[in-house]
Amino acid sequence: MLSNGISSSRLNLLGLCLLCMALCAGSASGADIVVPPISSPNFQRIPIAIPDFKYMTPAETQFSHQMGETLANDLDYSGVFRPLDPKGFLEDPQTMGLNTPEIKFPDWKRLGADFMVRGSYQVQGSSVKMEGRLFDVGGQRMVKGKVYDGDIQNWRSMVHDFADEILLALTGERGVFDTKIAYVQKVGTAKEIFYCDFDGSNPVQVTRDNNLALSPAWSSDMSQLAYVSYRDGAAKIYSLNVRSGAQSVICGYTGLNMSPAWRPGRNELAVTMTKDGNPDIFLVSASGQILQKLVQGYSINVSPDWSPKGDKLAYVSNESGNPQIYILDVSSGQKKRLTFAGNYNTSPAWSPKGDWIAYSGIAGGEHNIFIIRPDGGENRQLTSGEGRNESPAWSPDGRMLAFSSTRQGGPSIWVMLINGTGVRRLTRQGGEQELPDWSPRMNH
């Protein structure tokens, strides 16, 4: 069992007290460090040194490099840090000290590091105790420290959690290292719902409908995936319990049932249905009871996506003659058009901070990813000239966007930072992947 605290059974009382004092003091000392957001014009990645972890059990050396490399990959993935090449480090990580007085801060400063991490681990049977400490090189002090006890098989989760702690200490917000990305995968002639870890690893197939399964959408507590399936011949919206695999029909009304979007913090969804003849957007309960018709008219109204507070809805309508993005104020029923540039704008995705709406629009004859402020300002194009880029989905920290792209052939899932840099491919398992949806964080 992974423990986020310090195991008193493995440390004597004096050592425990001293370590607690050091960790508490270190955490408090990081309060004056301010890292600008990635979207800031003057943002630059923070150089950080991450030597291999120090093994305290001489017979168990195999995790030393893997732990350091995993942490470096996590922090590089976040877009906030620039891990330095370990080939330039001046000391053997197995003889380096772990405590503040033992760290040769001037050497690390000369190497260009603003921060450095010292990690260690001790294996006992099938268990491991891992320690991680973050140091401010310029200030010559420890900023954050954490100790983990658990099964050796869970060492990656421990490293991911410490990466989250580093981001929390320096940016005030955790990363995304415990999150999942759901997407649609082509399997033969069918399309099924899969999900993978935040970095594209560990893909898991969650539907076996042997038909078209589309539009996965995570619930706020990460326990449910709503999706559209044609397995019964018509487009119905289903709910799938990620833990148990149990499935149930949410909306099976006459006509099409499409575009599920869970309302934040509530057991409700916005969906598009044609039960009354026109594609309109409805608010339904998790059992499919219709609570309210949100958007109606003679136009096609699809692709709803909620604001973080659940009080507004972005959606797509062709009421102006071509697909554009609109915003609905749910309480007043008032709506306004958001996008005016271009003749084809779809797939709105509201950022978890509420400050941006991402969407896919045609520019230069091809689909590309844009972001725009909810008031219509600062419209920015993030992709250009590299295939068809569609279906943006925000990471829960608002720093990244997942999207589907054909820039290397068939569609696959990619991720980029909010400023359009750091583009990397996530899915590589063959076939085609599209329509990503990024999960919330797990509860800590």
N, C-alpha and C positions, 0 to 999 in steps of 0.2 A: 504493500500500500504506500503510495507516494505521500510524503509528509512535507508540508511547507514550513514546518517549524524545526527546532533543533532537538535532536533526540537525546534526552537526558540519560538514557540507558547506556549511551556510548561515550559520554563525556563525564569526567568527574565534576563535582560541584564547583570547585574553584575555576576550572577551565570553562565551565558553562557560564559562570558569572562574568569572567573576563571577556569571553567572546560576545556575550549579549551586550556588554557595555560598549565594546568596539563597534558592533554592528549598528547599535542605536545611534552612537555618535557619528558614525560614517553616514548613515542615512540622513541625519539632520543636516550634515555639512553640505549636502548636495543641493540644498534649497535655493542657493543663490545662483546656480548654473541655469542659464536660459538658452535654449536652442530654438532658433527661428523655425517656423513651419516650412515644409518643403515647397509650398506655393509662394513663399516669400522671394522677391527678386534677388536678395542678397544671400540666399541659402547656399551653403556649401557643405558637402558631406564631411562628417567629423572623422579625422584619422584616429584609429584605435588599434592598439597592438594586442594580439591574443596568442600568447605562446601555448604550446601543448600543455595539457593539464598534468600536474605532478602526481605520479602514482606513489601512494603510501604503502602499497603491498607489492613488493618486488616481483612476485610471481604473476601479477595481473597488469601487464604493461600495455595490452592491446587496445585499451580505450583511450590512452593518453592523447594520441593525435586525433582520433575520431571525435572526441569531445571538443577539442579546440577548433577543429575544422567545422563541426556542426554549428558551434556558436558563431564563428566568423561568417558562415554562410547565412545564418539567420539575420545577423546585423547588417550584412551587405544587402540582403533581400529587403530589409525594412526601408532602404533608401536614405536613412538618416546617417549611416556610418560608412566609412571607407576603411575596411580592415587592411593593415599593412602586411606586406609579404614576409612571412616568417623567416625566409632565407636571409634577411638582413639583420635578424636579431643577434645581439652580441653575447648572450648567455645561454647556457644549457638549461632548458626549462626544468630538468630534473634536479639541478643543484641550486636553482634560484630560490630565494626566500618567498614566503607567502604573506608576511606581515609588513606593515608600513615602514618600520625602521630598516627592513632588509631590502627594500626596493631601491634600485639605483635610478632614481628619477632623472638626473641629468643625462644619463645615457639614453633613456627613452625619449627625452625631449629632443636630443640631437638627431634621433631617428625620425622625428616629425610627428610623434604620437601626442595627441591631446589627452587621451585616456588609455589605460591598459588594464587587462584582466589577468588575475591569477586564479587558477582553478586547481583543485586537487580532488583525489578520490581514493577511497579505501574499500577494497572488496573483502567480504567475509562470507564465505559460502555462496549462497545465491543472492545476497544482499549487498548493497553499495551505499556508502555515505559519500556524498559529493558536496564540496564547498566551492562557492564562487565569490570573488571579490572584485569590485570595480574601483579603480584608482584614478583620481584626477592628477595627471602628471605635473601640470603647472603648479597646482596648489599643494602637491606632495601630500596627499591625504586620501583616505578611503572614502568613497561616496556611498557605496552600497555593498552589503554582504549578505549571503544567504546560504543555509545549510539544508541539504535534502537527505532523507533516509528512504530507501525503498528497494524494490526488487531490481536486480541488475538489468533485467529486460526493459526496464522503464528509464534507462539512463537518458535516452533522447528526450523524453518528456521533461526530465529535470533540466536539461540544457535549454530546451525551448522556454521553459518557465523562467530561467535566469535571464535569457535574452529579453523576455517581457519585462522583468524587473529592471534591467538596464534602461530600456526605453522609458519605463515609468519614472525612473529617477531623473532622467535628463530631459524628458519632454513633457512630463506630467500625465502621460497616457501610455497604456500598455500597447504592445504590438498585436500581431494576429497569429501567433505561432500555435495556438490551440484551435484554430478555425478550420472549416471545411469549405470546399467549393463544389456545389452541385452543377451538373451539366447534362446535356443530351449527347449520347454516344450512338453512332450508327453501328448496329450489330447485324450483319447480313443485310437483309432487305428491311429490317425493323429499326426502330430507334428506341433506346431505353435510357432510363435515368441512372446516372452514376454520381458518385462524389469522390473527391480526393482530398488529401491534406493540403494545407495552404500553399505548399511548394510544388504541387502536382504529383507527389508520391502517394503510394498506397491507394490506387483506384479501387473503388468498390461498386459493384453493380447492385442496384436496389430494386429495380423492376425487371420483370420477365414477362411482359405483356405480349411479346411477339407481334407487335403492331407499332403504331406511332405513339410514343410517349414524349411529351413536350413540356416546356415552360415550368421547370422546377422552381419552387419558392419556399424558402425556409420560414418557419414560424419564429416568433421572437425568442422562445426558450430553446430553440434548436432541436426540439423533439419531433417535429412534424415536417414533412415535405408535401406541399400541395403540388399537383401536377395535372396536366391534361393528357387523357389517353383515349384512343380510338378502339380499344380492345373489344368493346361491345358493339362496334360498328358506327357509333356516333361519338362526337367529342364531348366527354364528360370530365368533370373535375373530381379528382380523387385526393384523399389524404393518406399518407403513408407514415406510420410510426417508425422512426429511424432505428429505435432500439429493439422493438419487438418484431418489426416487419409487417404488422397488421395493417390492412388497408380498408378503407371505407369510401363510399361515394359521398361527396359534398354536394355537387350540383349535377343532376342528370335530367334537367328540364328539356322539354321539346326544343329542337334546334341545336345551335352551337353553345357550348359552355367553355369559355376560354379565359386566358390571362389572369390566373389567380395571384393575388397580392395580399399577404397577411397584414392586418392593421397592427402597428407597433403596440405591444403591451396588451393586446386584447385578442380574444378568441373569435375574431371576425375577419372577413376577407372582402376585398373589392374584386369583382369578377365581371367579365363581359359575357352577356347572354343575348340570344336572339329569340327568346321565348315569346316576345310580343311582336316579332317580325323584324325589328330593327336591332342592330348591334348596339345595345345600351349597357351602361355600367351600373351594377347593383352592389349594395352592401348586404352580405349574407353572414349568417352565423356559421360556426364550424360544422354544424349539422346540415347546413344548406337552407335554413329558413331565411326567407327574404325579409330583410329589416328595412330597406330603403332603396328607392331608385335614385342613384346619385347623378347620373348624366343621361339625358335622353334627347331625342330630336330626330330629324330626318337624315342626319349624317352618320357615318361610321365612327363609333367611339370605342377605342380599345386601349390595351396596354396601360392599365392604371398602376401607379406607384405612389406610396404614401410618403408624406413628410415625416420626420422623426417623431413629432408629437402626435401624429395621426389626425391632425385637424385640417390638413390640406391634401389634395390629390393631384398629381401630375398625370396627364393622359394624352392620348393621340386622337385627333379628330380631323376629318376632312371637310368640315363645315365651310371653310374658306375656299374649297375647291381642290386642295391637295393636302397631304398629311402634314399637320403641324402640331406642336405641343401646346397644351393648355394647362391652366391651373384652376382647380375648383376649391373654393372655400366651403367646407362641408356644412358648417353651421348656418351660413347665410345663403348658400346655394349659388353665390356669385362666381362667375368664371371669367378668366381673362386669357388672351392668347399670349404665349411666351416667346415663341420663335417666329422671326420674320425673314431671316436670311435663308435663302435656299428654298427649293420647292418640294423637298421631301425630307421630313424630320420625324424620327420615330424612336421607340424604345427609351423613354425617359427613366432615369434612375436618380432618386433624391439622395444626396449624401447624408451619412449618419449624423453629421453636425448641422445639417440644414442649410449650409452656405452655398452649395452648388447643386445643379441638376446636370447630370451627364446624359448624352443622347447620341444617336447615330443619325447622321445626315449626309445627303449626297453633295459632294463637293469635288470638282474636277472630274466629274463623270463616274465617281466611285463612292461607296459608303465609307465614311470616316467618323471618328469619335470626337465629340465636342463636349465642352462644359460651359455652363452659363449660370449666372446668378439668378435666384428666384424672382428678382425684380426685372430681369431682362438685360442686365448690364454684364459687361466683361465676357462677351462670347469668345471662347478660345477654341481653336482647332488643335487637337492633340496628335492626330495621325494624318499622314499624307503620303500618297504615292506608293503605298505598300499593300496592295490587295484590297480585299473587301473587309472592312472592320465594322463590327456590329455588336449589339446587345451588351452595352456596358453594365457592370455590376460593381458596386463600391465595396472595398474592404471595410470592416467595422470601425477602424480607426480613421477612416476618411483620407488616408495617405495614398491609396492605390486604387486602380480600376482593373478588374478582369474584363476581358472581352473576347469575342471570337474573331479570328482573322484568317484570311487565305494567303497571307504573304509568303508562305512556304509550301503552297500547293492546296490541298483540301483544307477545310476549316478546322482549326484547333483553338484551344484556349490559351490566351496570352495574358500577361499582366504588365502594367506600367505604373509609374508614379504619376501623381496628379499634375505634375508639370510636363508630362509627356516623355520623360526620360526613363532610363532603366527598363526598357522593354525586354521581356524575356518570355520564352515559350514554356508553358506548364505541362500540357498533355502531349505525350509522344507514343501512346500505345497503339497507333494505327487506326484506320477508319477515319471517321469525322466526328469532331466535338464542337458543340455550339450551345448557345443560350445559357451562359453561366449565371449562377446566383451564389453570392458569398454569404456564408452563415454568420450569425452573430458570434460573439465570444462565448466560451463556456463560462459558467459562473465560478468565480474565485472565492 
